[in-house]
Amino acid sequence: MVVGEFSQETDLLVIGGGPGGYHAAFRAAENGIKTTIVEMMPKLGGVCLHRGCIPSKTFLSMAELLHSAQTSKNMGISFTKPRLQIDGMRSWKAGVVQKLADGLDSQCKRYKVERIRGKARFEDGKTVALESDEVSRIKFRKAIIATGSRSIRLKGIQIDSPLVMTSRGALELERIPKTLLVIGGGYIGLELGQVYASFGSKVTVVEMLPGLLPGADRDLARPLVKRLGEQFEEICVETKVSAMKEAEGGISLEFEGKNPPKAKTFEKVLVSVGRYPNSGELDLEKAGVQVDERGFIKVDKGFKTTSPRIYAIGDVIGDPMLAHKALHEGRVVADIIAGKDAAFEPRAIPAVVFTDPEIAWAGYTQEEAKTENLDIDVKKIPFGASGRAVALGRTDGLAKLIFDKSSKRLIGMGLTGPHVGEMIAEGVLAMEMGAVAYDLASTVHPHPTISEMIGEAAAMLV
């Protein structure tokens, strides 16, 4: 890339155009701060929009549609076998991404945020050099690092091959392999595994821990595991990959553990074992910005790094590595920089696994409460008690509410079932407002809806 010849100054430089970065930039501009955002990609949106959250949910929507068509015969409605038009599916996904990216361009113009395409490296605590054909150097009064994260590679095992994919490659949907091995039983691996299984691949999952979705309570994960057991060829927990190489017919693998897969060769492999921060190519040491042993940038409660002019937000500062956490941090830090009395102090940050059925939780999980020796009341109700769920033919779910026993205050909520990601916000708001069981039970929920189950579960404690 040609390096630009011009230098310029800005009040606030935002490095990274993902959800955290662009929300910070737009909020800062609303606060009257002259703001410049630097992003390597042609459009804003980051991994989330271009090769993460949005593309995966687009394909998951298609998978859900296919499942509905397959199971509708139970309702007396039959369809012919769907035909997948891969080019059309990719085109629909691209259109979704393009529409949202164009919307961010419009927001940039509306807020008068300058957008520069390039790669930034710190020269010192107040200047970055850019690999860009527009500008060579930017001097800033304040800066926010929002460079996100990338997929972890299996050190010493993962090979460079077009047949070995990260989530980014999987979302290109070049073709549907006959067999697919998913390495990692976290939410990204399961979401994409379910997409490919719905599209026709025979999917096998290997996970080194004793269960899938290790961050979720086992009762919440159980309905999904049951469904995946029907969709996938094999689910192999307490198992890990020890070697891989290209072979005739795909990738040949060796396994260690209690439940190695029957098959040893797969047409394609998806590696989904976590993510690590994009902090290593910024020359942070020149700016006096420190990172921890895992590469995450160290920040205080106000997101200030060890360099007085520089802040950091999102995946690059650590868990939970979620887009909605990053965007809220972006807004808060923009207000802090503007001199407002702002703080990021959520009582609960929701997590959603967009499989089918979905899983969502916020606040304490039951396992976390147990680990901290909290005195709790747990109330659960299956979706079989919901008229709406029965009518939909989707009783494979439950609502679980976790209350502090003495105060009856809600401290955790977990949901499994269709579209529960849309329902978890009620629990988040309840925890933010310090709601007790009576508040949830006495809230009038519309009938017939699945959301009634939240009120019904709370009523069990009133």
C-alpha positions as CSV (number, residue, x, y, z in Angstrom):
1,M,0.0,0.0,0.0
2,V,1.3,3.5,-0.8
3,V,1.9,5.6,2.2
4,G,0.2,8.9,2.2
5,E,2.2,12.1,2.2
6,F,0.1,14.2,4.5
7,S,-0.1,14.6,8.3
8,Q,-3.0,15.9,10.2
9,E,-4.4,16.4,13.7
10,T,-7.6,15.4,15.5
11,D,-9.1,15.8,18.9
12,L,-10.0,12.1,19.1
13,L,-8.6,9.2,17.1
14,V,-10.5,5.9,17.1
15,I,-8.4,3.0,15.9
16,G,-10.8,0.2,14.7
17,G,-14.2,0.4,13.0
18,G,-16.1,-2.4,14.7
19,P,-19.1,-1.9,17.0
20,G,-17.0,-0.5,19.9
21,G,-15.1,1.8,17.6
22,Y,-17.9,3.3,15.5
23,H,-20.2,3.7,18.5
24,A,-17.4,5.6,20.3
25,A,-16.8,7.8,17.3
26,F,-20.4,8.7,16.7
27,R,-21.0,9.4,20.4
28,A,-17.9,11.6,20.6
29,A,-19.1,13.5,17.6
30,E,-22.5,14.0,19.2
31,N,-20.5,15.4,22.2
32,G,-18.9,18.0,19.9
33,I,-15.5,16.3,19.6
34,K,-13.6,16.4,16.3
35,T,-13.2,12.7,15.6
36,T,-11.3,10.6,13.2
37,I,-11.7,6.8,12.8
38,V,-9.1,4.6,11.2
39,E,-10.1,1.2,9.9
40,M,-8.2,-1.3,7.7
41,M,-11.3,-2.6,5.9
42,P,-13.0,-0.6,3.1
43,K,-16.2,-0.3,5.3
44,L,-16.9,0.2,8.9
45,G,-18.5,-2.6,10.9
46,G,-15.5,-4.8,11.8
47,V,-15.5,-8.5,12.2
48,C,-19.0,-8.5,13.6
49,L,-20.6,-7.0,10.6
50,H,-18.4,-8.4,7.8
51,R,-17.4,-11.9,8.9
52,G,-18.9,-12.6,12.3
53,C,-22.2,-11.8,14.0
54,I,-24.3,-10.6,11.0
55,P,-23.2,-13.2,8.4
56,S,-23.6,-16.1,10.8
57,K,-27.0,-15.0,11.9
58,T,-28.1,-14.6,8.3
59,F,-27.1,-18.2,7.6
60,L,-28.7,-19.3,10.9
61,S,-32.0,-17.7,9.8
62,M,-31.8,-19.8,6.6
63,A,-31.1,-22.9,8.7
64,E,-34.1,-22.2,10.9
65,L,-36.3,-21.8,7.8
66,L,-35.1,-25.2,6.5
67,H,-35.9,-26.8,9.9
68,S,-39.3,-25.3,9.9
69,A,-40.0,-26.7,6.4
70,Q,-38.8,-30.2,7.5
71,T,-40.9,-30.3,10.7
72,S,-44.1,-28.7,9.3
73,K,-45.4,-32.1,8.3
74,N,-46.2,-32.6,12.0
75,M,-48.7,-29.8,11.6
76,G,-50.2,-31.3,8.4
77,I,-48.2,-29.1,6.0
78,S,-45.8,-30.7,3.6
79,F,-43.2,-29.1,1.4
80,T,-41.1,-30.6,-1.4
81,K,-37.4,-31.0,-0.5
82,P,-35.8,-27.5,-0.5
83,R,-33.1,-26.8,-3.1
84,L,-30.1,-24.8,-1.9
85,Q,-28.8,-22.2,-4.4
86,I,-25.5,-21.4,-2.9
87,D,-24.8,-18.3,-5.1
88,G,-28.2,-16.9,-4.1
89,M,-27.5,-17.6,-0.4
90,R,-24.2,-15.8,-0.6
91,S,-25.7,-13.0,-2.5
92,W,-28.4,-12.5,0.2
93,K,-25.8,-12.5,2.9
94,A,-23.7,-10.0,1.0
95,G,-26.7,-7.8,0.5
96,V,-27.5,-7.8,4.2
97,V,-23.9,-6.8,5.1
98,Q,-23.7,-4.2,2.3
99,K,-27.0,-2.5,3.5
100,L,-25.7,-2.3,7.1
101,A,-22.3,-1.1,6.0
102,D,-23.8,1.6,3.8
103,G,-25.8,2.7,6.9
104,L,-22.6,3.2,8.8
105,D,-21.2,5.3,6.0
106,S,-24.3,7.5,6.2
107,Q,-23.9,7.8,10.0
108,C,-20.3,8.9,9.5
109,K,-21.4,11.7,7.2
110,R,-24.3,12.7,9.5
111,Y,-21.9,13.0,12.5
112,K,-19.1,14.5,10.4
113,V,-16.7,11.8,11.5
114,E,-13.7,11.6,9.3
115,R,-13.0,8.0,8.1
116,I,-9.5,6.9,7.0
117,R,-8.7,3.5,5.6
118,G,-5.3,2.3,6.9
119,K,-3.3,0.5,9.5
120,A,-2.2,2.5,12.5
121,R,1.0,2.0,14.6
122,F,1.9,4.2,17.5
123,E,5.1,6.3,17.2
124,D,4.6,7.7,20.7
125,G,1.8,8.6,23.2
126,K,0.3,11.2,20.9
127,T,1.1,10.2,17.3
128,V,0.3,7.3,15.0
129,A,1.9,6.5,11.7
130,L,-0.5,5.1,9.0
131,E,-0.1,2.6,6.3
132,S,-2.6,4.4,4.1
133,D,-2.8,6.1,0.7
134,E,-4.6,9.0,2.3
135,V,-2.6,10.2,5.4
136,S,0.8,9.2,6.7
137,R,0.6,10.4,10.3
138,I,-2.1,11.6,12.7
139,K,-1.4,13.6,15.9
140,F,-4.2,13.2,18.5
141,R,-5.2,14.7,21.8
142,K,-7.0,11.5,22.8
143,A,-7.2,8.0,21.3
144,I,-9.3,5.0,21.7
145,I,-8.0,1.5,20.7
146,A,-10.9,-0.7,19.5
147,T,-9.0,-3.2,17.3
148,G,-11.0,-6.3,18.4
149,S,-9.8,-9.9,18.2
150,R,-9.1,-12.7,15.8
151,S,-9.5,-16.5,15.8
152,I,-6.9,-18.6,17.8
153,R,-4.8,-21.1,15.8
154,L,-4.0,-24.5,17.2
155,K,-0.3,-24.1,17.8
156,G,1.9,-26.8,16.4
157,I,-1.2,-28.6,15.0
158,Q,-3.1,-26.3,12.6
159,I,-1.9,-26.4,9.0
160,D,-2.2,-23.8,6.3
161,S,-4.7,-25.3,3.9
162,P,-7.9,-24.0,2.2
163,L,-9.6,-27.1,3.7
164,V,-8.9,-25.8,7.2
165,M,-11.2,-22.9,8.0
166,T,-11.7,-20.3,10.7
167,S,-15.1,-18.8,11.2
168,R,-14.2,-16.2,8.6
169,G,-13.6,-18.9,5.9
170,A,-16.7,-20.8,7.0
171,L,-18.9,-17.8,6.4
172,E,-17.7,-17.4,2.8
173,L,-19.7,-20.5,2.1
174,E,-17.6,-21.5,-0.9
175,R,-19.3,-24.9,-1.0
176,I,-21.0,-27.4,1.3
177,P,-18.6,-30.2,2.2
178,K,-19.9,-33.7,2.6
179,T,-18.1,-34.0,5.9
180,L,-17.1,-31.3,8.3
181,L,-15.1,-31.5,11.6
182,V,-15.7,-28.7,14.0
183,I,-12.9,-28.3,16.5
184,G,-14.3,-26.5,19.6
185,G,-17.7,-26.9,21.2
186,G,-18.3,-23.2,22.1
187,Y,-21.0,-21.0,20.6
188,I,-19.2,-20.1,17.4
189,G,-18.4,-23.7,16.5
190,L,-21.9,-24.9,17.4
191,E,-23.6,-22.1,15.5
192,L,-21.6,-22.7,12.3
193,G,-21.8,-26.5,12.8
194,Q,-25.6,-26.3,12.8
195,V,-25.6,-24.1,9.7
196,Y,-23.5,-26.6,7.8
197,A,-25.5,-29.5,9.1
198,S,-28.7,-27.8,8.0
199,F,-27.2,-27.2,4.6
200,G,-26.3,-30.9,4.2
201,S,-22.9,-31.5,5.7
202,K,-22.3,-34.5,8.0
203,V,-20.9,-32.6,11.0
204,T,-18.7,-34.0,13.8
205,V,-17.7,-31.8,16.8
206,V,-14.8,-32.4,19.1
207,E,-14.5,-30.6,22.4
208,M,-11.7,-31.1,25.0
209,L,-14.0,-30.3,28.0
210,P,-16.6,-32.6,29.4
211,G,-19.5,-30.8,27.8
212,L,-20.5,-28.4,25.0
213,L,-21.0,-24.7,25.8
214,P,-18.9,-24.7,29.0
215,G,-20.0,-21.2,30.0
216,A,-23.7,-22.2,30.2
217,D,-25.5,-24.1,32.9
218,R,-26.0,-27.8,31.9
219,D,-29.8,-27.7,32.1
220,L,-29.9,-24.8,29.6
221,A,-27.5,-26.6,27.3
222,R,-29.3,-29.9,27.5
223,P,-32.1,-29.2,24.9
224,L,-29.6,-27.9,22.4
225,V,-27.3,-30.9,22.9
226,K,-30.2,-33.2,22.3
227,R,-31.1,-31.4,19.1
228,L,-27.4,-31.4,17.9
229,G,-27.2,-35.1,18.7
230,E,-29.9,-35.6,16.1
231,Q,-28.3,-33.2,13.6
232,F,-24.7,-34.1,13.9
233,E,-22.9,-37.3,13.1
234,E,-21.0,-37.3,16.3
235,I,-20.4,-35.1,19.4
236,C,-17.0,-36.1,20.9
237,V,-16.3,-34.4,24.3
238,E,-13.2,-34.9,26.4
239,T,-11.4,-35.2,23.1
240,K,-8.8,-33.1,21.3
241,V,-7.0,-33.0,18.0
242,S,-3.3,-34.0,18.2
243,A,-2.3,-33.8,14.5
244,M,-3.6,-32.9,11.1
245,K,-2.4,-33.1,7.5
246,E,-3.8,-33.0,4.0
247,A,-4.7,-36.4,2.6
248,E,-6.7,-37.8,-0.2
249,G,-10.3,-36.8,0.3
250,G,-9.6,-33.9,2.7
251,I,-7.8,-33.5,6.0
252,S,-6.6,-36.5,8.0
253,L,-6.5,-36.0,11.8
254,E,-5.3,-37.8,14.9
255,F,-7.2,-37.5,18.2
256,E,-6.5,-37.9,21.9
257,G,-9.1,-38.4,24.6
258,K,-12.0,-40.5,25.7
259,N,-14.3,-40.2,22.6
260,P,-12.3,-40.0,19.4
261,P,-14.5,-39.7,16.3
262,K,-15.1,-42.8,14.2
263,A,-14.0,-41.0,11.0
264,K,-10.4,-39.8,10.8
265,T,-10.6,-37.9,7.5
266,F,-12.9,-35.0,6.8
267,E,-13.5,-33.0,3.6
268,K,-13.1,-29.7,5.6
269,V,-12.2,-28.7,9.1
270,L,-13.4,-25.7,11.1
271,V,-11.2,-24.5,13.9
272,S,-13.2,-22.6,16.5
273,V,-11.3,-22.7,19.8
274,G,-11.5,-19.1,20.9
275,R,-10.2,-15.6,20.1
276,Y,-7.2,-13.5,21.0
277,P,-6.7,-9.7,21.0
278,N,-5.5,-7.7,18.1
279,S,-2.9,-5.9,20.1
280,G,0.4,-7.2,18.8
281,E,0.8,-5.0,15.7
282,L,0.1,-1.6,17.1
283,D,3.6,-0.9,18.6
284,L,1.9,-0.2,21.9
285,E,5.2,-0.1,23.8
286,K,6.2,3.1,22.0
287,A,3.1,4.7,23.4
288,G,3.6,3.4,26.9
289,V,0.5,1.1,26.7
290,Q,0.9,-2.1,28.7
291,V,-0.7,-5.5,28.0
292,D,-1.1,-8.5,30.2
293,E,0.4,-12.0,29.7
294,R,-2.4,-12.9,27.2
295,G,-2.0,-9.7,25.2
296,F,-5.1,-7.9,26.5
297,I,-4.6,-4.2,27.0
298,K,-4.6,-3.1,30.6
299,V,-7.2,-0.4,31.5
300,D,-8.7,1.1,34.6
301,K,-12.4,1.4,35.4
302,G,-12.6,4.4,33.0
303,F,-11.0,2.5,30.1
304,K,-7.8,4.5,30.4
305,T,-4.6,2.6,29.5
306,T,-1.2,3.1,31.1
307,S,-0.7,5.9,28.7
308,P,-2.6,9.1,29.8
309,R,-4.0,10.1,26.4
310,I,-5.0,6.6,25.3
311,Y,-8.1,4.5,26.1
312,A,-9.1,1.0,25.0
313,I,-12.4,-0.9,24.7
314,G,-14.0,-4.1,23.4
315,D,-12.4,-7.5,22.8
316,V,-8.9,-6.0,23.0
317,I,-9.3,-5.5,26.7
318,G,-10.7,-8.9,27.5
319,D,-13.8,-10.9,28.4
320,P,-16.6,-11.0,27.8
321,M,-15.7,-10.6,24.2
322,L,-19.1,-9.5,23.0
323,A,-20.1,-6.9,20.4
324,H,-22.8,-5.4,22.6
325,K,-20.4,-5.0,25.5
326,A,-18.0,-3.2,23.2
327,L,-20.6,-0.8,21.9
328,H,-21.7,0.2,25.3
329,E,-18.1,0.7,26.4
330,G,-17.6,2.9,23.4
331,R,-20.4,5.2,24.3
332,V,-19.3,5.4,27.9
333,V,-15.7,6.2,27.1
334,A,-16.8,8.9,24.6
335,D,-18.8,10.5,27.4
336,I,-15.8,10.2,29.8
337,I,-13.5,11.9,27.3
338,A,-16.2,14.7,26.8
339,G,-16.0,15.3,30.6
340,K,-19.3,13.8,31.5
341,D,-20.0,11.8,34.6
342,A,-20.2,8.4,33.0
343,A,-19.3,4.9,34.1
344,F,-19.6,1.4,32.8
345,E,-21.1,-0.5,35.7
346,P,-23.6,-3.1,34.3
347,R,-25.1,-5.6,36.8
348,A,-25.6,-8.0,33.9
349,I,-24.3,-8.5,30.4
350,P,-26.4,-10.9,28.4
351,A,-24.9,-13.8,26.3
352,V,-26.9,-15.4,23.5
353,V,-26.1,-18.5,21.5
354,F,-28.0,-18.2,18.3
355,T,-28.4,-21.9,17.6
356,D,-31.8,-23.6,17.3
357,P,-32.9,-23.7,20.1
358,E,-31.3,-20.5,21.2
359,I,-29.7,-20.2,24.6
360,A,-29.5,-16.9,26.5
361,W,-28.4,-16.0,30.0
362,A,-27.5,-12.9,32.0
363,G,-26.3,-12.2,35.6
364,Y,-25.2,-15.2,37.6
365,T,-25.4,-18.7,36.2
366,Q,-26.4,-21.3,38.7
367,E,-22.9,-22.8,38.6
368,E,-21.3,-19.4,39.3
369,A,-23.7,-18.8,42.2
370,K,-22.7,-22.2,43.6
371,T,-19.0,-21.5,43.2
372,E,-19.4,-18.2,45.2
373,N,-21.5,-20.0,47.9
374,L,-24.5,-17.7,47.3
375,D,-27.7,-18.6,49.1
376,I,-30.2,-18.7,46.1
377,D,-33.6,-19.9,45.1
378,V,-33.8,-21.3,41.6
379,K,-37.2,-21.4,39.8
380,K,-37.6,-23.2,36.5
381,I,-40.5,-23.8,34.2
382,P,-40.5,-25.9,31.0
383,F,-41.9,-24.4,27.7
384,G,-44.3,-27.3,27.6
385,A,-46.4,-25.2,30.0
386,S,-46.6,-22.4,27.4
387,G,-49.6,-22.5,25.1
388,R,-47.7,-20.5,22.5
389,A,-44.7,-22.9,22.6
390,V,-47.1,-25.9,22.2
391,A,-48.8,-24.3,19.3
392,L,-45.5,-23.7,17.6
393,G,-44.4,-27.2,18.2
394,R,-41.4,-25.9,20.1
395,T,-41.6,-27.2,23.7
396,D,-37.8,-27.9,23.7
397,G,-37.0,-25.1,26.1
398,L,-37.2,-23.7,29.6
399,A,-37.0,-20.5,31.7
400,K,-34.8,-20.4,34.7
401,L,-34.7,-17.5,37.2
402,I,-32.1,-17.3,40.0
403,F,-33.0,-15.2,43.1
404,D,-31.1,-14.1,46.1
405,K,-32.9,-16.1,48.9
406,S,-33.1,-13.5,51.5
407,S,-34.0,-10.5,49.4
408,K,-35.8,-12.3,46.6
409,R,-33.9,-10.1,44.2
410,L,-33.3,-11.4,40.7
411,I,-29.6,-12.1,40.2
412,G,-29.6,-14.4,37.2
413,M,-31.8,-15.5,34.3
414,G,-31.3,-18.3,31.8
415,L,-33.5,-19.2,28.8
416,T,-33.5,-22.0,26.2
417,G,-35.9,-22.1,23.3
418,P,-36.9,-20.4,20.0
419,H,-35.8,-16.7,19.9
420,V,-35.0,-16.4,23.6
421,G,-32.3,-14.0,22.6
422,E,-35.2,-11.5,22.2
423,M,-36.5,-12.2,25.7
424,I,-33.3,-12.0,27.8
425,A,-33.4,-8.2,27.8
426,E,-36.3,-8.4,30.3
427,G,-34.1,-10.1,32.7
428,V,-31.2,-7.7,32.1
429,L,-33.5,-4.7,32.8
430,A,-34.9,-6.4,35.9
431,M,-31.4,-6.9,37.3
432,E,-30.4,-3.4,36.5
433,M,-33.5,-2.1,38.3
434,G,-33.0,-4.4,41.3
435,A,-36.3,-6.2,40.7
436,V,-37.6,-8.8,43.1
437,A,-39.7,-11.9,42.3
438,Y,-42.9,-10.0,42.9
439,D,-42.0,-7.3,40.3
440,L,-41.6,-9.9,37.6
441,A,-44.6,-12.0,38.7
442,S,-46.9,-8.9,38.8
443,T,-45.7,-7.6,35.4
444,V,-48.5,-8.3,32.9
445,H,-47.1,-10.4,30.2
446,P,-49.0,-10.7,26.9
447,H,-50.9,-14.0,26.3
448,P,-50.2,-16.3,24.6
449,T,-46.4,-15.7,24.4
450,I,-43.4,-17.6,25.5
451,S,-42.3,-14.6,27.5
452,E,-45.1,-15.5,29.9
453,M,-42.9,-18.2,31.3
454,I,-40.7,-15.5,32.9
455,G,-43.6,-14.2,34.9
456,E,-44.8,-17.8,35.7
457,A,-41.4,-18.8,37.0
458,A,-41.2,-15.7,39.2
459,A,-44.7,-16.4,40.5
460,M,-43.4,-19.7,42.0
461,L,-41.5,-17.6,44.6
462,V,-44.3,-15.1,45.4
